[in-house]
Amino acid sequence: MPAYKDKKRNTWIASFYYEDWTGTKKKKHKRGFKTKKDAQEWERVFLNQKAETLDMTFEDFVQLYTEDKKPKLRWNTWISKEYIINRKLMPYFGQKKMNEIKARDIIKWQNTMMEMKDDNGDPLYSRKYLRSIQAQLSCIFNHAVRLYELKKNPVHAAGPIGGDERSMEMQIWTKEEYRMFSEAISDNIEAFTAFEILYWGGLRLGEMLALTPDDIDFDNDEIKVTKSLQHIRGTIVITPPKTRKGIRTVKIPHFLTREIEMFVKMQYGLGSDNRIFMISKSGLHHELSRGAEEAGVKRIRVHDLRHSHISMLIDMGFSAVDIANRVGHENIDITMHYAHMFPHRQDEIVGKLAKINDWQEAV
C-alpha cells in the first residue's frame, strides 16, 4: 500500500485507486498523516469498508434492484413491489445511504407505520400488510448483501414488525358454521356457488374468479387450476397462479360438481373459455357479510374460507404434504402454520402414545 511524503508539510499522503459500487475505478487522496504507518492504516480501513458497505442512497440502490429484478418477475408481481417501494419505503429511506441504515432506523420506521391511523382512529394498515411491506424492505437489503457486498441486512436485527401475530389474524368456520352461512346466501346462486368452491375446493379467490367451463371436468369431479384473476391498476388481468405449485388438479365432491354444472347451464351463451363468475371481489365481501349476519356466525374474510378448508383437512387427519399439494402451497412450511389451530389433535396423539405405553407395560 503506497504512501507518500509531503515534504512541504512534513506529513504523509495516502493515495490509491479503488472500485466504487458501480465498478468504476476511482482515485482516493488524503493528506495530513503524521506517519507513513498512519497513512497506510487509513487506506486499509477505507478499502475494508468499501468491500463491506454500499456508499450510495437507498433511492439509487433501488434503481439497481429494479434493473436486476424486474425482468425476472411477472408484471403484476413487479407492479405490487413497485407500489410498496415508491409509496411506503422511498419517502422514509430514499435519501439515506445504504451503509448508514441501521436496525434502529428500521425500528423507528416500524413504529411510524404502526402508529398511522385512519379517519376513525383505527390502525391504517393491518399487521399482515405491514409484514408485506417489511418483507419487501428486507428483500432489497438481502439483494444488496448477496450481490453488492453490503455487510448485513439491518431488517433482520430489527425483528418483525408488530410481532408475529399470524395466528391471531387467521379465523375459520367449522363445517356447521359454513352450512349455516351457505343456507343464508343460497338466494344468490352465483355467490353461493362461488363460496362453495372456495370452501370445499380450497381455491384462492383469484383462482376461482378465473375459472372457465373448460377448467371443470364434470365427469371426473375435478377442477384444473391453471390461472388467476388479478386487478392491476384498474384492469382485470389473467395471470398464472400465485406459486409454481399453484398449477394443479383439485378433486372435488360430486355434489359440488353438480352445483357448478347447474350454475354454468343457467348462464345463457357462456362459452367454454369464458369466465364462469362475473361477481366482483367487493360483491363477494358484501355477500359474505350479509350471509354471516343472517346466519348468526362470526364475520370472517373471504380468504379465511381457504383457511377453513385447510383446517378441515387437518382435522380429518390428512398430512401436511397432501394438503400442500391440494391447495398449491409452495412448500409444507406454509401448511404447518395452521397446526397450532388444532390442540385437540395433540391430545389425540398423547392418547395414542399412552395406549402404546400401556401395551408395552402389559407385555
NORLIN-V170774 format. One record per residue. N is the residue number from 1. PSI is psi in whole degrees, -180 to 180 (999 if undefined). Layout:
n: (N	N)
psi: (PSI	PSI)
This chain:
n: (1	2	3	4	5	6	7	8	9	10	11	12	13	14	15	16	17	18	19	20	21	22	23	24	25	26	27	28	29	30	31	32	33	34	35	36	37	38	39	40	41	42	43	44	45	46	47	48	49	50	51	52	53	54	55	56	57	58	59	60	61	62	63	64	65	66	67	68	69	70	71	72	73	74	75	76	77	78	79	80	81	82	83	84	85	86	87	88	89	90	91	92	93	94	95	96	97	98	99	100	101	102	103	104	105	106	107	108	109	110	111	112	113	114	115	116	117	118	119	120	121	122	123	124	125	126	127	128	129	130	131	132	133	134	135	136	137	138	139	140	141	142	143	144	145	146	147	148	149	150	151	152	153	154	155	156	157	158	159	160	161	162	163	164	165	166	167	168	169	170	171	172	173	174	175	176	177	178	179	180	181	182	183	184	185	186	187	188	189	190	191	192	193	194	195	196	197	198	199	200	201	202	203	204	205	206	207	208	209	210	211	212	213	214	215	216	217	218	219	220	221	222	223	224	225	226	227	228	229	230	231	232	233	234	235	236	237	238	239	240	241	242	243	244	245	246	247	248	249	250	251	252	253	254	255	256	257	258	259	260	261	262	263	264	265	266	267	268	269	270	271	272	273	274	275	276	277	278	279	280	281	282	283	284	285	286	287	288	289	290	291	292	293	294	295	296	297	298	299	300	301	302	303	304	305	306	307	308	309	310	311	312	313	314	315	316	317	318	319	320	321	322	323	324	325	326	327	328	329	330	331	332	333	334	335	336	337	338	339	340	341	342	343	344	345	346	347	348	349	350	351	352	353	354	355	356	357	358	359	360	361	362	363)
psi: (114	147	142	144	128	96	-30	-40	-7	39	-180	152	133	122	120	167	149	165	131	-174	-17	-5	4	135	128	159	135	134	123	132	175	12	140	-34	162	-38	-39	-42	-43	-37	-39	-41	-43	-47	-43	-47	-37	-41	-42	-29	-16	-8	164	112	66	160	158	-42	-44	-40	-34	-33	-42	-44	-42	-45	-37	-40	-36	-44	-19	-9	155	151	-47	-33	-43	-38	-42	-44	-46	-40	-47	-44	-49	-36	-34	-23	-44	-42	-29	-44	-10	-48	2	145	141	-40	0	-3	116	173	-37	-33	-38	-42	-41	-41	-43	-47	-39	-45	-41	-25	-10	136	155	-172	-22	2	8	159	134	-35	141	160	-37	-44	-38	-39	-35	-41	-47	-34	-40	-41	-44	-37	-41	-45	-36	-40	-40	-36	-44	-42	-19	18	29	141	-46	164	112	-20	-35	-42	-32	-28	174	149	122	10	168	97	36	-43	-29	-28	-25	127	156	162	139	170	-37	-42	-41	-40	-43	-41	-47	-35	-36	-28	14	-14	-16	93	-34	-50	-42	-49	-39	-45	-34	-42	-41	-42	-49	-20	-21	18	155	157	-48	-35	-40	-44	-21	-4	142	164	-32	-22	-9	122	95	-20	-32	10	58	148	126	115	113	-6	171	146	131	149	113	115	44	5	139	125	132	122	170	164	169	-39	167	-39	-2	-23	113	170	126	120	138	158	150	-36	-33	-38	-45	-36	-44	-44	-42	-42	-41	-43	-23	-16	102	129	15	117	162	-23	14	151	137	-42	128	-1	143	167	-41	-35	-40	-40	-42	-46	-34	-43	-45	-48	-39	-41	-45	-33	-16	29	162	149	122	175	161	-43	-24	-14	-35	-42	-41	-40	-46	-43	-36	-42	-40	-45	-27	-7	10	151	161	-35	-46	-43	-43	-42	-38	-44	-4	27	141	-35	165	-14	-37	-44	-37	-15	-19	-11	-33	-13	-5	68	-26	-25	-31	-39	-40	-41	-46	-41	-43	-39	-38	-40	-40	-42	-42	-42	-43	-40	-37	-37	999)
